[in-house]
Amino acid sequence: MDLLTDRVKDDMKASMKAGDKARLGVIRLILAALKQVEVDERIVLDNDRVILILDKMLKQRRESIRQFTEAGRNDLSAIEEAEILVIQDFMPKALDDEEIDAMVSEAVAESGAQSLKDMGKIMGLLKTKMQGRADMSVVSARIKAALAG
C-alpha cells in the first residue's frame, strides 16, 4: 500500500533538488505535524489519519485567511492561500457540487432524517466518506438546505 507519508517525503526531496523553498517550507510543516502526532500517540500513521491531519491544517489556514482578510492583511492571507495549494496536493480528489449534493441526498434518505434535529445523524454518515474531499462547512450548509426544503 502506498503511504501518503512516503509521498510527502518524496515530494520534500524533489522540492529540495528543485530549490523550491516555498513548497519545501510547507512540506516541512506537514511532516512536523505528522511526526508530532506519531510521537504523541506512539503510532504509525495510516493514510486516513494523515488525511485527517492535513484536513485540520487546511481548516486552520482557511480560518487564518478569513481573519487576515478581515484585518486587511492581504499579504498574510496570500501566504496562507499558497500553503493551502501545497497541502491540497496531498489530499484525495475533491468532490464537486453535484457529488456533494448526491451524497447528501443519499444520506438524508438512508438516515430517514426529517428535520434539522437529525443533522448530526447525516453528518455522521458523511464525515468519513467526505473527509479531506469536501469542506465540511459547505456540506453542513447543503444538509441544512436539504432538510429545510
LINNOR-V263676 format. One line per field, one symbol per residue. phi: phi as a letter, one per 30 degrees, with the letter a starting at -180 (. if undefined). burial: I if it has 24 or more other C-alpha atoms within 12 Angstrom, else O. Layout:
BEGIN
phi = ???
burial = ???
END
This chain:
BEGIN
phi = .dcdddddddddddddddiddddedddddddddddeddddchbcdcdddddeddddddedddddeedddddicddddddddddeddddecddedddedddedddeddddddidcbddceeddddddeddceicadddddedddeddddd
burial = OOOIIOOIIOIIOOOOOOOOOOIIOIIIIIIOIIOOOOOOOOOOIOIOIIIIIIIIIIIOIIOIIOOOOOOOOOOOIOOIIIIIOIIIIIIOOOOOOOOIIOIIIOIIOOOOIOOOOIIOOIIOIIIOIIIIIIIIOOIIOIIIOIIOO
END
